[in-house]
Amino acid sequence: MIKTDDLALFVRAAALGSFSSAAREASLAPGQVSVAIQRLEEQLGIRLFARSTRSLKLTEEGARYLPYAEEALAMLREGREQLQGESRALQGTLRVAAPSDIGRNVLLPWLSDFREQHPDLVLKVFLSDSVADVFRDPVDIAIRYGVPDNASYVALPLAADNRRVLVASPSYIAEHGQLRTLDDLVSHQCLLYSLSGKTYDRWIFPAPEGRRQITVRGGLMCDDGDVARRWAVDGRGIAYKSWLDVRDDVVTKRLDVLLPEQPGELAPLSLVCPHRRQFSPAVRELHALLTARLGAMTNALHKPERTRVR
């Protein structure tokens, strides 16, 4: 009889491309994973992996079997959740990946409160601007900015109408002057952001003809969204940030929104999951919590009294 633990190790080894990585994730010795895969191969009568000293790849048979293994595990998980009922205490482990800025300054206290309300749940949080691969990385859900571009995973909206805004500190504005038009950006110190070797120095704005692109320059560049926000608060330049990232800074007057009548680029926030069957009670409850709280934050984006330059 095929063991579900063997199936789970097969799925993770295939995703991670390594027995050792799958073993570390499951707190097992690499040899235990190898034995589990061999046992599964013997029961199936096929070879699942082509092994070498430097690589681990699925065989053709293994690649064909993988989706069935994933579906079987998902069905078992869903059946267990149905039997337990959603009214019972949330249990198990929930691994969440989120961008550094909103993750650290907005989501972290909410996630901490969520875990406190469900003491039987183990919550693991990973903060990074590197985009988490929900199929290969050891995460259950990822919170992402941008329009989903991959139909192979499921994305649930958290803040669909969120946008970017131009912001600077009152001290920077006092020293360098107000922006009158978007064209003025080229003469200002703009805070640049880089990710995976790509520098985002072309800022996009909606325009009657479709969109307007402004190439900006600046002497400060980072690969962490929170660093750009901190530089802006410190008066180092102009940032083009998600409203969710800077909303509290604007409300507390650490930052002012520049050109408030100019709409910024759409920056929707979504909760991404590999498969709808992985929407466990914990994921569903967390999604509802985040949607409600983030929705209240984006409502302020459309209130002129909170976004005008002071």
N, C-alpha and C positions, 0 to 999 in steps of 0.2 A: 504494500500500500504506500502511495506517495505521501510524504510528510509535508505539511504546509510550511514548516520551517525551511525545508530544502527548497521548496518553490520560491519562498521569499528571498533566500540567499542567491538563488539563480537570477532572479529579477534584478537584485541590487548589483550583483557582480557584472551582469550585462550592461547596466546603466553606467557603472563606474569604470568598467574596463579593467578590473583588477580584483583578484581574490583578496589581496591584502587590505585594500580599501574597504571592501565589503565586510571583512573580518573586524576591522577597527570600528566600523559603524555599529556592528552588532556585539562588540566587546567579546570577540572570539579570537582564537588563534588562527592564523592563515591555514594551517593544516586541517582545522575543523571544517572550514568552508570547502576546501578541496575534497575532503571525504564526503561532504553532503552532496556536492555536484556529481561525484563519481557514483554515489548511491542512486541519485536521480537518473543519471545516464543509464545505469544498469536496469532500472525499472522500466525506463522508456524504450530501451534497446536502440538508442541513438547516441551520437556524440554531439554534445551541445556546444562545446568550445574547441577551437583550435589553439593549443597552447604552445608557447615557446618561452625561452628564458627572458625575452624582452617584451612580449606582447601577449594579449589575450583577446581573441576575437570570436564572435559567434560563428558557428558553422552555418551552412545553408539550412540544415534541419533545425538548429538552435534558433535561428532568426524566425523561422516559421512557427516554432513552438512558443516563442516569447509572448506574443499577444494573448495566447490562450492561458498562459500562466498568470499574466497580469489580470485578466478578466476573472479567473478563478479566485484569486486573492481578493479582488474587489467585491465579488459576490459574497464570499465568506464574511468579509468585514461588514458589508451592508446587512447581511442576515443577523450578525451579532448585535449590530446597533438597533435593528428593529425589535429583537427580542428584549434587549435591555430597556428600550423605550427612552425617548428624549427627556423624559421628566427625571430620570436618574442623574446622579452626580456625574459630571464630565470626568472622564478618566483617560489614561494613556498619555502619549506624548504628542505635542503639536509644535512643529518646527516652522518658524516664520522668518522670511527674508524681507528686508525693507531698505529703501534708500537711506543714506546716512543722515541727511538733514531732517526730513520729516520723521524718520524713525527715531532719532535721538531726542528731538525737541518737541514732538507732538505725540507720536504713537507710544513711546516708551512708558510714560506714566499710565496711559490707558491699558496697555498690555499688562503692566504690573498689577493694576487694579483687577483686571480680568482674571489673572492667576490667583489673586487673593480671594476672589469670589468662588473659585473652583479649586480648592486645596488638593484634590486628588489628581489634578492635571499637571503634567510636567510641561513647562513652556520653554522652548529654546528659541532665542532671538538672534538673528544674524544681520548686522547692519553694514552695508557696503553699497557704493554706487555702481559696482560691477553688477551686471544683470545676472541674476540667479537663473540657472537652467533647471526648471522644475522636473525635468526628466532625469538629469544626471546628478545634480547636486543633492545632498541629503537634506532637503527641505520638503515640507508638505504643501505650503502655499507661499507665494511671493506677492508682495505689494509693489506695483510698478506704475510709473508715469508713462504716458504716451498712448497712442491708439494701438490696440493689439494687432500684430501683423502675422500671427501664426495660428492657423485654424486647427492645429493639432492639439491645442490646449483650450481650456475654458476660462474665460475672463468675466468676472462679475464687477459691474461698476461700483465704485465707492464715492467718487466725486466727478461725475461726468462733465460738469460745466466749469471745472476749475481752469484758470488761465494764468499765464505768466504776467508779471507786472514789473515795470522799471522802478527801482527803488534806490535811494541814497540817503545818507544821514543828513540831518539839519546842518551839521558842521561842514560837510562837503559842499552842500548847496550854498552856504554862506560864503565859502572861499572861492568856489568856481562858478557860481551863478546858476540860474534856473535853465532848464531845457525849455525852449519855445516850440521846437519842432523836432521830429525824428532826425532830421539832417544834422542837428546840433550834436548828436552822439559822437560824430567823428572827431570832435575837438575835445572830448572828455576822456578821463581815465575810466575805462570799462574793465570790470573784473571778469577775467576769462576762465573758462572751465574746459578741462580736457578729460576724455575718457577713452580708454583702449587705443591711445595714440591719436585720437581725433580731437582737434581743438574746435570748440564751438564759439567761433568769432563772427558768425553771420547770424544776426538776430532777425527773426521773422515776425512780421506784424500783419494782421488782417488789413486789407485795403479794398477800396471799391473795385479795383481791377483784379482782385483775387488775393494777392499778398504783396507785401513790401519787404525787401531784404536789405539790411544795413550791415556793412562790414565794419566792425569796431576794433579798437586797439586798446592796449593797456600794458602796464609793466608788471602786473601780478596775475599769475595763473595757478590753478590748483586742480586736483582730481577728486576733490571732496566738496559736495555742495554746501556743507555746513561751514567750510572754511570761507567760501565766497560770501556767504551771509555774514559771517563775523567780520570780514574785511569791510563790508558795506556799513555795518553798524559802527565800525571803528573810523569811518570817514575816509576810507582808502579809495573809493571810487563808486561807480554805478553798477548795480547788479540787475540782471534780468532773470527773475526767480519766479517759481510757482507761488501763487498767492497763499497756499497752505503753508509754505515754508516761512513766509515773512509776515503773516497776518498779525501775530502777537507783537512783532516789532513795530508794525504800523500803528496798532491800537495804543501801544505804550509810548508812541512818538519817538522811538529810537530810529525809525526809518520813515521817510515820506515817500508816497507814490508820485512819480513824475509823469507828466502828461496823462492825468487820470481819465481824460475823455478818449484817449487812444486805447482801444482794446488790444490786449496782448494775445500771443499765440495760445491756442487751446492746449491745455496740459491735463487731460483726464487722468484720474487715478483709478486703478483697478486691482482687484484681488484675483490672482492667477493660480490655477490649479490644473494638474495634468489631466484629470478626468472628473466628470461630474459625480461619479461614484465615490470620489474621495472627499466629497462635501460631508464630512462627519458632523455630528451634533456640535462639536467644539468649533468647527469651521463655520457652520451656519450661524451659531450664536455670535461669534466674533465678527462675522461679516455684518450682521444686523447692528451690532454696537458701533462699529467703525462708520457705517453708512450714516447713521443718525448723527453722530458727532461731527463728522466731516461735512455733512450737509449743512449743519448749523454754521460752520466756519465759512463755507463758500457763499452763504446768503449775504455775508458782510461784504463780499466782493462787489456787490451791486448797489451798495449804499454810499452815495457820494460823501456824506458827512464823515465817513471813516477812511476814505481813500483820497480825498483831495490833498494837495500840497499845502502845508501850513507854513 
